[in-house]
Amino acid sequence: MKRIIRIIGFFAFFSLAVIALFFSIVFFNSYCSEKSCKTLSANSAKRMATLEDYLKHRMIDRGIEFVDEDINATGLVGPEFTELTSTPGDEREKRSTLNPMSASACVEMFVSSGLKEGDTIAVGASGSYPGFLLAVLSAATEMKLNVRLILSLGSSMYGATRPEYNIFDIAGDAKDSGLVEYELLAVSRGYKDDMGGSVMEGILFENTQEFSLEICRKEAEKRGCLLINPLDYETSVKERLELFGDVDLFVNVGGAPVNIGNGTYSFSVPVGLVEEMDNIPEGEGRGLVYEYLDEKVPVVNLLDSKGFSEKYGVEFDLSPFPEDYSPSVDYTFLVISISLALMSIVILVALCIIFLRIRNEE
């Protein structure tokens, strides 16, 4: 009987040791994953800040004047009305996206969606939010994702509205800097039915559709990519789907109808990461976001800057931008895992002693 009790005690201690060791490993791995994610986030923010500084000096070298609304002097807040201005826009929203912490939020979304090194994302971007585009590219490059990019020229007010330094120039200089990597598949005019033009057509400017088309032609030739010049909206959507091919996630940047849908569809998709959605519309005009969600491909929707700030903790319209992007790692996991590991060692040592005593008594 005494021997049975000792054996039961031995197995009880052994079970406790195994459990303690298991939880120690789980907690330690959780800590390492959190630390890794936050390091990626911090490095992405640093990359974006460095990239913005590079682009700023590129603009200064070209003699481009900054607008008064650009209170952080990034150069990436454009004029209110130009030949490329497609829709209304809020300068506060445009400034907010330029906060380098936007790149950290992109890492959070990418990690949450399950993306890992080597995965492929499709990015459809207009000129409306240069900050969001730089954030996506910075995060994707830091995470070693493959980026397939299609750019639309049109921009809402205070975005990449400068004809002399538009979204093509911003993205091109960003890649030439060596700070971000992507494959530019195609360019298009954007705006209504992907035909380009300005909301101020006939008021301040004339022939803005042709003006946009000429810029696109030059960019396609310069970068060796395709010019999407569709006959209609649905053709443009289909052409993009074919160009992107199989991807692990789709990112929409800005409000190009071909990406977010026409009419009432445009504002139905929530901001940020959307992995599934009820009541996906059927029929024409629903845009790429719905096409991908319908195929069970997660989407990151970057259009509502204020909603993005609230959802992902990026302070809205901050000035000046933060300079410290160091990861704030919660060391609770580390303390718990170390404690459990020590407990496992103590229990294992105790088991060895008990086991040796049992054998000696036998």
Disulfide bonds with the S-S distance in Angstrom:
none
